[in-house]
C-alpha cells in the first residue's frame, strides 16, 4: 500500500512566515497570530484562493488583514442566509405536512403507496428511525413515545426532517401531489421546485457547517435561471436566487435579507469582489423582482 507523508504541525509564527514567503503582506504580526489562534490557518487559507498564482504565491499585494475582512464578510453572509433559510424551511415543513395529512391521513407518510415509483421506502424509513433515535431525549419525541406508543403524526415527525429530507420527500411524492404543492409553495412547476430545493439543501448544509461561501463553486444549478445570470450559475448568487423562489413572503425577504445584505456589501466593498460570489450588475433589482 502506498504511503503518503502528512505535513507536520506549524506554530502561528511559522504559519505567518509561510504566508509572508508567498507574498502575503503581514502588517501586524500580533493581530495575525491572534486571528490564527481563533480561526485556524487551514480554514483561513481557503480565502486566499482567488488571489493565488499557479505556483502558490499570492498576487495583488494581498494583505492578511484583507483576507480576514473577506472572512468576516463571509461570516456575515452565512448569518443572513441562515436566517432566510430558516423561514423557507419552516414554511416548507408546514405546507408539506398540511397537504399530506389532509390527503393521506396523520400516518400516511409511512405508507409506500403514497409515493412515486422512484421512492426507496426502506431507506426513507431508516432515515426516520435515525432522526427519532438522535432526538429521543427531546421532550416532544419522548412525549409521543410515552403517550402514543411511538406514533408520530406527519405534522410532528416533519419537525425532525432536515432540509435534505424535506427535499427528498417532495421529490418522491406522486406527480399530481407535486403539481398541487408546487403551486402552493411557489406558484411554479414541480421540476423547478425540485431543483430549487436541491440548491437550497446545498446552501443550508454549507451554512450549517460554517462553510465558505466566498469564491465557492456550487454543484447544483437552479432550474429556470434567467439568461442574464449565466455567469452566476455555479456561484453563490444563483443559490440565493433559488432561495428567493421558495421564500414565502417577498416583503419580508426584501426587509430581512436584501436590505441588510446591501449594507453588508457596502461595509466590505473595498475588500470583496462581487464577481467572486457571482453577483451581477443590478443584483438588488434581480432579487427584489
C-alpha positions in Angstrom: 0.0 0.0 0.0 1.3 3.4 -1.0 2.1 5.7 1.9 1.9 9.5 2.0 3.7 11.8 4.2 1.4 14.2 6.1 2.6 17.7 6.9 3.8 18.4 10.4 2.1 21.0 12.6 3.4 24.5 12.5 3.4 27.3 15.1 1.5 30.5 14.5 4.8 32.3 13.8 5.8 29.6 11.3 2.3 30.0 9.6 2.9 33.7 9.2 6.4 33.0 7.8 4.9 30.7 5.2 2.3 33.3 4.1 4.9 36.0 4.1 7.3 33.9 1.9 4.5 33.5 -0.6 3.9 37.3 -0.8 1.2 37.9 1.8 1.7 41.3 3.5 1.8 41.0 7.3 1.2 44.4 8.8 0.6 43.4 12.4 2.1 40.0 13.4 0.4 40.1 16.8 -3.0 40.7 15.3 -2.4 37.9 12.7 -1.3 35.4 15.3 -4.4 36.2 17.4 -6.6 35.6 14.3 -4.9 32.3 13.5 -5.4 31.1 17.1 -9.2 31.8 16.8 -9.9 30.8 13.2 -7.4 28.1 12.2 -4.8 28.6 9.5 -6.3 25.8 7.3 -9.8 27.4 7.3 -8.5 30.9 6.6 -6.2 29.7 3.8 -9.1 28.9 1.6 -9.9 32.6 1.4 -6.6 33.1 -0.4 -7.8 31.0 -3.4 -8.9 34.0 -5.6 -5.5 35.6 -5.1 -3.2 32.7 -5.7 -0.8 32.1 -8.7 -0.2 28.6 -10.0 3.0 28.4 -8.0 1.1 29.0 -4.7 2.4 32.6 -4.4 0.0 35.5 -3.8 -0.8 38.3 -6.2 -2.5 41.7 -6.0 -0.4 42.8 -3.0 -2.8 40.9 -0.8 -2.6 41.5 2.9 -3.6 39.3 5.8 -5.9 41.9 7.1 -7.9 42.0 3.8 -8.2 38.2 3.8 -9.6 38.4 7.3 -12.1 41.0 6.3 -13.3 38.8 3.5 -13.6 36.0 6.0 -15.7 38.3 8.2 -17.8 39.3 5.3 -18.4 35.6 4.6 -19.4 35.0 8.2 -21.9 37.8 7.9 -23.3 36.3 4.7 -23.8 32.9 6.4 -25.7 34.6 9.2 -28.1 36.4 6.9 -28.7 33.4 4.7 -29.2 31.0 7.7 -32.0 33.2 8.9 -33.6 33.3 5.5 -33.2 29.5 5.0 -34.9 29.0 8.4 -38.0 30.9 7.2 -38.2 28.9 3.9 -37.6 25.6 5.6 -40.3 26.1 8.3 -42.8 27.2 5.6 -41.9 24.1 3.6 -42.4 21.8 6.6 -45.8 23.4 7.3 -47.0 23.2 3.7 -46.0 19.5 3.2 -47.4 18.3 6.5 -50.8 20.1 6.0 -51.2 18.8 2.4 -50.1 15.2 3.1 -52.1 14.9 6.4 -55.3 16.1 4.8 -54.9 13.9 1.7 -53.5 10.7 3.3 -54.1 11.0 7.0 -51.9 11.5 10.0 -49.8 8.4 9.4 -50.0 8.3 5.6 -46.3 9.3 5.3 -45.4 5.7 6.4 -47.4 4.1 3.5 -45.2 3.3 0.5 -48.3 3.5 -1.8 -48.5 7.3 -1.2 -45.2 7.9 -3.1 -44.0 7.6 -6.6 -42.1 4.6 -8.1 -38.7 6.2 -7.5 -39.3 6.2 -3.8 -37.0 4.0 -1.8 -39.1 3.2 1.2 -36.6 1.2 3.2 -34.0 3.9 3.0 -36.7 6.5 3.8 -37.9 4.6 6.8 -34.4 4.1 8.1 -33.8 7.9 7.9 -36.9 8.5 10.0 -35.8 5.9 12.5 -32.4 7.5 12.7 -33.7 11.0 13.3 -36.0 9.7 16.1 -33.1 7.9 17.7 -30.9 11.0 17.5 -33.7 13.1 19.1 -35.0 10.6 21.6 -34.4 12.9 24.6 -36.3 15.8 23.0 -39.4 16.4 25.1 -42.0 16.2 22.3 -40.3 13.0 21.0 -40.3 11.4 24.5 -43.9 12.5 24.9 -45.1 10.7 21.8 -43.3 7.5 22.8 -44.8 7.6 26.3 -48.4 8.7 25.4 -48.9 7.5 21.9 -46.8 4.4 21.8 -44.2 5.9 19.4 -46.7 7.0 16.8 -45.8 10.3 15.2 -48.3 12.1 13.0 -46.7 13.8 10.0 -47.1 17.3 11.5 -44.9 16.1 14.4 -42.3 13.9 12.7 -41.7 16.6 10.0 -40.3 18.9 12.7 -37.3 16.5 12.8 -36.8 16.4 9.0 -33.6 18.1 7.7 -33.8 20.3 4.6 -32.4 17.4 2.6 -35.2 15.1 3.9 -37.8 17.6 3.0 -36.3 17.9 -0.5 -36.4 14.1 -1.0 -39.9 13.9 0.5 -41.2 16.3 -2.1 -39.3 14.7 -4.9 -40.8 11.3 -4.0 -44.4 12.4 -4.0 -46.8 11.4 -6.7 -46.7 13.7 -9.7 -50.2 15.0 -9.0 -49.2 15.9 -5.5 -46.0 17.6 -6.6 -48.0 19.7 -9.1 -50.5 20.7 -6.5 -47.9 21.6 -3.9 -45.7 23.4 -6.5 -48.4 26.0 -6.8 -48.9 26.3 -3.1 -45.2 26.6 -2.3 -44.0 28.9 -5.1 -46.6 29.1 -7.9 -44.2 27.2 -10.2 -43.6 23.8 -11.7 -42.7 20.6 -9.8 -39.4 20.3 -11.7 -38.5 23.9 -10.7 -39.3 23.2 -7.0 -37.2 20.0 -7.0 -34.2 21.9 -8.5 -34.6 24.9 -6.1 -34.9 22.6 -3.1 -31.7 20.8 -4.1 -29.8 24.1 -4.4 -31.2 25.3 -1.0 -30.2 22.0 0.6 -26.6 22.5 -0.5 -26.7 26.1 0.7 -28.3 25.1 4.0 -25.6 22.4 4.6 -22.8 24.8 3.9 -24.2 27.4 6.3 -24.9 24.9 9.0 -21.3 23.7 9.0 -19.9 27.3 8.8 -18.5 26.5 5.3 -17.0 29.0 2.9 -19.5 30.8 0.6 -17.0 33.3 -0.9 -15.4 32.1 -4.2 -17.2 28.8 -4.0 -18.4 26.8 -6.9 -21.8 25.1 -6.2 -22.7 21.7 -7.6 -26.3 22.5 -8.3 -27.6 25.0 -10.9 -31.2 26.3 -10.3 -33.8 25.5 -13.0 -35.2 28.4 -14.9 -32.3 30.6 -14.1 -32.5 33.9 -16.1 -30.1 34.1 -19.1 -28.7 37.3 -17.6 -27.4 35.2 -14.7 -25.5 32.7 -16.9 -22.2 33.8 -15.4 -23.6 33.3 -11.9 -25.0 29.8 -12.3 -22.4 28.0 -10.1 -21.7 30.8 -7.7 -23.5 31.9 -4.5 -25.8 34.4 -6.2 -27.7 31.6 -8.1 -28.3 29.7 -4.8 -29.7 32.9 -3.2 -31.9 33.3 -6.3 -33.2 29.8 -5.8 -33.9 30.6 -2.1 -35.8 33.7 -3.2 -38.2 31.5 -5.2 -39.0 29.4 -2.2 -39.3 32.3 0.3 -42.9 32.7 1.4 -43.1 36.5 1.9 -41.4 38.7 -0.6 -41.9 41.9 1.6 -40.1 40.2 4.5 -37.5 38.9 2.0 -36.7 42.5 1.0 -36.7 43.8 4.5 -34.8 41.0 6.3 -32.4 39.9 3.6 -31.9 42.4 0.7 -31.6 45.5 2.9 -29.1 44.0 5.4 -27.3 42.3 2.6 -26.8 45.6 0.8 -25.5 47.1 4.0 -23.1 44.2 4.5 -21.7 44.6 0.9 -21.3 48.3 1.4 -19.4 47.7 4.6 -16.9 45.4 2.9 -16.9 46.8 -0.6 -13.2 47.7 -0.6 -12.2 44.2 0.3 -14.5 41.9 -1.7 -15.1 41.4 -5.4 -18.8 40.7 -6.2 -17.7 38.6 -9.2 -16.2 36.1 -6.7 -19.8 35.3 -5.5 -21.5 35.7 -8.8 -23.3 38.9 -8.1 -24.2 40.6 -11.4 -24.7 44.3 -12.1 -28.1 45.3 -10.7 -28.2 42.3 -8.3 -30.6 44.1 -5.9 -33.2 44.5 -8.6 -33.0 40.9 -9.6 -33.5 39.7 -6.0 -36.4 42.1 -5.5 -38.4 41.2 -8.6 
